[in-house]
Amino acid sequence: MKLNKLMQAMLLSAPLILVGCNSDNDDSSGSGNNDTVASSFVRVATLPVCVQIDAECDTDTETAAEIVDVSDDGQTLIYTDSPRGVVGFVDISSPENPAPLGTLSLGGEPTAVAVRGQYALVGVNTSASFTNPSGELAVVDIASRSVVTTLDLGGQPDSVAVSPDEAFAAIAIENERDEDLDDGRIDLTPQAPAGYLVVVDTSDADPANWPTRDVDMTGLASVAPTDPEPEYVDINSNNIAVVTLQENNHLVLVDLATATVTDHFSAGDVSLVQVDTAEEDIISQTDSLANVVREPDGVTWIDNSHFVTADEGDMNGGSRGFTIFNTGGDVVYTSGNQLEHLTARLGHYPEGRSENKGNEPENAEFGQYGDAPLLFVNSERSSLVAVYDVSDPQSPRFLQVLPAAAGPEGVKAIPSGNLLVVASEEDDRGTFRGAVNVYAYAEQASTYPAIESADRNDGTPIPFAALSGLAADLSDANRLWSIEDSAFRASRIFGLDISTTPASLDRELRITDSNGVLAALPTSGPTADDSAFDDTDLAALINDDDTVNLDPEGIAVSTSGGFWIASEGSGTVGDGDRPVESLNMVVKTDAQGVITDVVTLPDSLNNVQLRFGFEGVAEYNGKLYVAFQRAWNSEANPRIGIYDLTAESWSFVFYPLDTVESRNGGWVGLSDLTSLGDGSFLVLERDNQFGPDAAIKRIYQIDLADADADSTVSKTLKRDLIPDLTATGGLVPEKVEGLAVTANGDVWVNNDNDGVDDNSGENQLLHIGNTSDL
């Protein structure tokens, strides 16, 4: 196996820890596996917590896993489910097969949980309003899953921590603000009542006897000193609690034995370079942000002298990283733009959040795994967990990333079981499900990412996401080509070197109309004025610099050089809510991405355009073969268009789709096709369902060598992809959209992550064997 350049650098700089990925502490972060097996984390299971309602998750009820902890024996997870007002229990005695154990209703909104011996301490928000907050600490017996007592907290809890010696618990009482007042600006309008910290003495055997003390935090922060809003708390082995006052941009240290503030200081600010601050459907990491307040959210001690803050940063564009402080309030390390570059390098950057908080670090956790002191940082919007070695707090060493279900919030290190657990709270059936993610630590190669990008000349990574179609190079069995779909403007073609693990996305080509080919497209078709492209529509496809805004869904390498790109049309004829804005077309480019030809459908089909149009494209024996995603014009099945390049004429056959099998309904369509070189093709067929609702992700083979025009072809199942997709330990992605066969017969598939929009952003590029094995 060939090593990529970042792994080579890692071997030179850090021969003792060879884990997944490494960035050598600069602003570029990459990853790579090698033939030397070393300890790393691998995702082994993802449990959607909707299974607590229905074993098959056949429910529209919103669920979530927000904060998670584990029983002392390491066998049972306890997580908070705020939408349902419950805590859930999961058996992880077999980490690869986590099993639901049921839920417990708490009569309010559970916001946090921490384990103390046989009990789970759950912060429950029972507030009537922002101005009349209330809450309690529910003490839950883990074995019987029942409440043994409750302690009044006097306000709205947001975080619970238990000291390592289990002598104390600390609860951050946020008493959160009404964000509709002055846009939530705490500096403009402090909102009473103030938050505080509750210290619980847990030494008595009977929780009903546990006394509580309140720690006043007013007058500490320079920002809204009358309105402290404690967000998160963690406790070191000296029984010193560190508390983040996120909105106040302040950090407070509390001695729990005396329930007194021992020190406090501002979290300060950061200045960032080479970040994206504009939401323009292009990832462009060329901007700067100056003096952005950190506004830390989650916090974790890494030793008794240092702690780490996850800097979510609500103000002025977001702070976008994490910081290591010492107990004197000094910054000993700040990550700068590293997480922004990392997420862009791995296809997880949320461009739609560029004007806000970017990747949005949410939480941090520390665990000592043997000799390795490891830090975990959750990126909420990118749904990644970054892992660092913090042997030297002044120079943490990036190791690897872990993919998570959407919106990772809670994170729990379980060194005793060589496990890590992450709770993901985002849930909306059809796009993502709240879930518990389980990772195992062992001597093994990391399995994620599947793709990482190389650097541009300015040192920033080639940003990518929303990969759609896939194609094999005609002569190089180690190269694939892909494209990005309409999630982004200024459409691009990408080259992937698959000789490395992960694959290296090392080439990007902007598709351009510098020869005016697209601009000269005839205007004829099905709009109200009988013009398929009026001036406005055509102008919207071509930018001032001649780059183009297509919807590339399929790609094929042309035998005459360059590429064929299948661009899906936008809009449906006769649908006022989805007017036709562009037609389906196959665009020919040269090897540099310059458009040299455009092929459109006959007007008879343009006149009945449905928005589910061109998907895959392949070339064979002087003809183009184009898959329509779904059937048009009330036809029973979708078409496969066959375009004769010499005669410049179309013919069509019909493809028999599988019937819908998902318990959630939906539809079934085509995603890609690729030639096998003998008149037969592999076809990728999928439903529009995700995770536990997914039923159809399949590869079929069809023979078009002697197919009659307008006939319905027959198909042979070659591969059910769901076992391949679940083998990654994650939830099945909805949009399995790319299929390619290399020159040596290897079969590859990939998914479209929707540009990290209502999506976890996970990119899978799977080698599923050789055509001889299908």
Secondary structure, DSSP 8 states (H G I E B T S, - for coil): -B--HHHHHHHHH-TT---SEE-TTSS--EE---SS--EEEEEEEEEEGGGGT-TT----------SEEE-TTS-EEEEEETTTTEEEEEE-SSTTS-EEEEEEE-SSEEEEEEEETTEEEEEEE--SSSSS--EEEEEEETTTTEEEEEEE-SS-EEEEEE-TTSSEEEEEE-----TTGGGG-TTT---SS--EEEEEE--SSSGGG--EEEEE-TT--SSSTTS--EEEEEE-TTSEEEEEETTTTEEEEEETTTTEEEEEEE--EEEEEEE----SSS----EEEEEEE--EEEEEEEETTEEEEEE---STT---EEEEEETTS-EEEE-TTHHHHHHHHTT---GGGTTTTTT-EEEEEEEEETTEEEEEEEETTTTEEEEEE-SSTTS-EEEEEEE-SSSEEEEEEEGGGTEEEEEE---BTTTB--EEEEEEEEES-----SEEE-B-TTS-B-----EEEEEE-SS-TTEEEEEE-TTSSS-EEEEEETTBSSEEEEEEEE-B-TTSTTTT----SSSTTS-SS-HHHHHHHB-TTSBB---EEEEEE-TTSSEEEEE--B--TT-TTS---B--EEEEE-TTSBEEEEEE--HHHHTT--SS-EEEEEEETTEEEEEESS--TT-SS-EEEEEETTTTEEEEEE--------TT---EEEEEEEE-SSSEEEEEEEES--GGG---EEEEEEE-TT--TT-B---EEEEE-HHHHHTTTS---S-EEEEEE-TT-EEEEEE--GGGSSS-----EEEEEETTT-
